[in-house]
Amino acid sequence: MIKLWGISVSYYTGKLEAYLRYKGIPYEMDNPFAHQDYIKKNAGAVQVPIIEREDGAFLSDSTPIIQHMETELPDRPVFPTDPVVRFIALLIEDYADEWLWRSAMNYRWSNENDRELLSSILADEVAGHLKAPRFVRRRMVKRRQLARYIKGDGVTPETRSHVDAGYFAALRSMASMLETRPFLLGNAPSIADFGLMGPMLRHYGQDPTPAAIMRNDWPAIAEWVARVWNASSLTVEPDLVNMVPDDAAPMLQEVAQTHLVQLRENARAFSAGHTKFKMTVQGCHYKNLPVTQYRVYCLERLREEFDNLSDEHKAKVKALLPYEGCELLWDHTVEAKSGHDVDRKAPFAHGINIV
Ligand SMILES: N[C@@H](CCC(=O)N[C@@H](CS)C(=O)NCC(=O)O)C(=O)O
């Protein structure tokens, strides 16, 4: 059986678990933080999830892990066969992975009830191996997360309401896509659903403050979370759409106005050798954001996907993305050379942390 190095409240572990359950791949979960040297040596970076296979291979980074697994396990494919739909699904996944992260971390660490609950869980799961009393481990966890993911990731009194609003925009745009289908792109989950399970399952759907919002005001999304989690019980033949439905437009507009702005400004700052950058998203000014190599890699991979499309499919993608800033995906004026995974060995390449 494969070993899933993960933790019970992690964004990307939840995303991968949802996928493994749907594909019927049994796994045993273990916590990596007591084995950091071992993980670092074999997988490059201590982050979750990481898969350790029975043959000793280590796989990191949820997106390449799923892409690789799909080549080995073609039953219940999660990538749409239509190349245009596939590209859009990958774009939604990237938005879920990289844009909603700040908002999900903000709900978890800026609200007292959420912070108290999560710090006690993580004091055991992430810091349980440290020889310090539990109250000290809790304090360490809170300080680290606030420093790295709240103050250190541009959440200030000026930006906080915009950060919070990212959750509502995601809920609204998902609800539009789920009005006439059980999953975002068909009668079965696709990579777009699994991507959105990252924030929706273990953060928004479980942390007290955003979970109350989901349960009380957006029960259709709470239902979708449970549906994706239980998708292994589906008896229908998976049938993903072969045209991007009109109801995806609010989601694509949100992706363009938020995630693509961040990818662009991060890539610009990375190629200029800066370590911090600023950006204006939907009129909100963010300052002192950490430049991340990993997100340059995300842009590089999305551009590769776009470049591999036929001219006809490229034109269709462009027609679906008429919003300002979307040219980032096909116009290489802003350079995206991350230097990460240059031989495209991922998920077998050594991983790097997002920040
Ligand atoms: N791109 C990676 C990101 C993995 C990641 O950042 N996981 C978080 C937890 S959800 C983590 O391990 N963070 C390490 C830390 O905070 O030090 C993936 O998709 O798997």
The ligand as a MOL file (V3000), in Angstrom:
LIG
                    3D

  0  0  0     0  0            999 V3000
M  V30 BEGIN CTAB
M  V30 COUNTS 20 19 0 0 0
M  V30 BEGIN ATOM
M  V30 1 N 2.5990 22.5820 -4.3220 0
M  V30 2 C 2.4770 21.6740 -3.2050 0
M  V30 3 C 2.2190 22.4620 -1.9210 0
M  V30 4 C 2.2840 21.6310 -0.6610 0
M  V30 5 C 2.2180 22.5070 0.5880 0
M  V30 6 O 2.6260 23.6760 0.5860 0
M  V30 7 N 1.6630 21.9620 1.6650 0
M  V30 8 C 1.6090 22.7070 2.9040 0
M  V30 9 C 0.5450 22.1770 3.8340 0
M  V30 10 S -1.0900 22.2050 3.1760 0
M  V30 11 C 2.9150 22.5080 3.6280 0
M  V30 12 O 3.4010 21.3970 3.7130 0
M  V30 13 N 3.5000 23.5780 4.1290 0
M  V30 14 C 4.7680 23.4890 4.7710 0
M  V30 15 C 4.9650 24.5700 5.7790 0
M  V30 16 O 4.0530 25.3210 6.1070 0
M  V30 17 O 6.1010 24.6010 6.2630 0
M  V30 18 C 1.3740 20.6780 -3.4920 0
M  V30 19 O 0.4760 20.9740 -4.2920 0
M  V30 20 O 1.4360 19.5540 -2.9820 0
M  V30 END ATOM
M  V30 BEGIN BOND
M  V30 1 1 1 2
M  V30 2 1 2 3
M  V30 3 1 2 18
M  V30 4 1 3 4
M  V30 5 1 4 5
M  V30 6 2 5 6
M  V30 7 1 5 7
M  V30 8 1 7 8
M  V30 9 1 8 9
M  V30 10 1 8 11
M  V30 11 1 9 10
M  V30 12 2 11 12
M  V30 13 1 11 13
M  V30 14 1 13 14
M  V30 15 1 14 15
M  V30 16 2 15 16
M  V30 17 1 15 17
M  V30 18 2 18 19
M  V30 19 1 18 20
M  V30 END BOND
M  V30 END CTAB
M  END
